[in-house]
Amino acid sequence: MSKEQAIRLNQEVEHMSLGEVLGFCSEQFKDTLSFATSMGAEDQVITHTLSLQALPVDVFTLDTGRMFAETYDLIDKTQARYNIKIRIMFPDAAEIEKMVNEKGINLFYKSIENRKLCCGLRKIKPLKRALAGKQAWITGLRREQSTTRTDLKMVEWDESFGLIKINPLLEWSERELWGYIKENNIPYNSLHDQKFPSIGCQPCTRAVLPGEDIRSGRWWWENPQTRECGLHKK
């Protein structure tokens, strides 16, 4: 896979529906394709669609060790609803132990460098292990989620991980997303009903206030340009 192949594939799928994109990519990449779900609303829509089409795509999630109880509950509900096994990826316990003992249990509040270190050990390293041997991965990114995501393509080359990234919900609006969830009775995190539009680790996620954008509850003490954990860099 290469950047040139990503450009070609993007031209092929950019006008396809969600189901068509997933079916096309499943056939294109077969067992070298993975779906990384954070158990967010977008990812639940993708899981539902993969299940509807019985697509044999590897599905995994990252358990950082600092998740909400509601997220763990949703993993169980999702596996039962769709009769699938979600692969759980954990960080290296020794690395986390060393970081916490040197930097503190809530080190991420002290500096951007500390927060990125924490995200790196709890998310980036496990993601790299999950994607080892893969040629492509599916995400639930949408363009309107954040100022850091406005330049995304539906299919693009992921320089950070050296493989193709597929964003089949890229052009979906918030209204389309929740309309589809309600229409299909898709299970979702109960925190969404408590003004948590974007849900990550418990210490780094809060409810949003009226008028705030949907990503403002993530790492809210930082400026908007730094509010990514490193999973989705260009």
Protein Blocks (a to p, Z undefined) as FASTA:
>chain_A
ZZklmmmmmmmmmmccfklmmmmmmmmnmmmbccddehiaklmmmmmmmmmnopacdcdd
ddehpacfklmmmmmmmmmmnopacddddddfklmmmmmmmnojklmlmpmklmmmmmmm
mmmmmmmmmmgoiabdcdfbdfklpmklmmpcfbdcdfknopacddfklmpcfklmmmmm
mmnopacdfklmnopabccdfklgccddehiafklmgoklbcfklmcghlacZZ
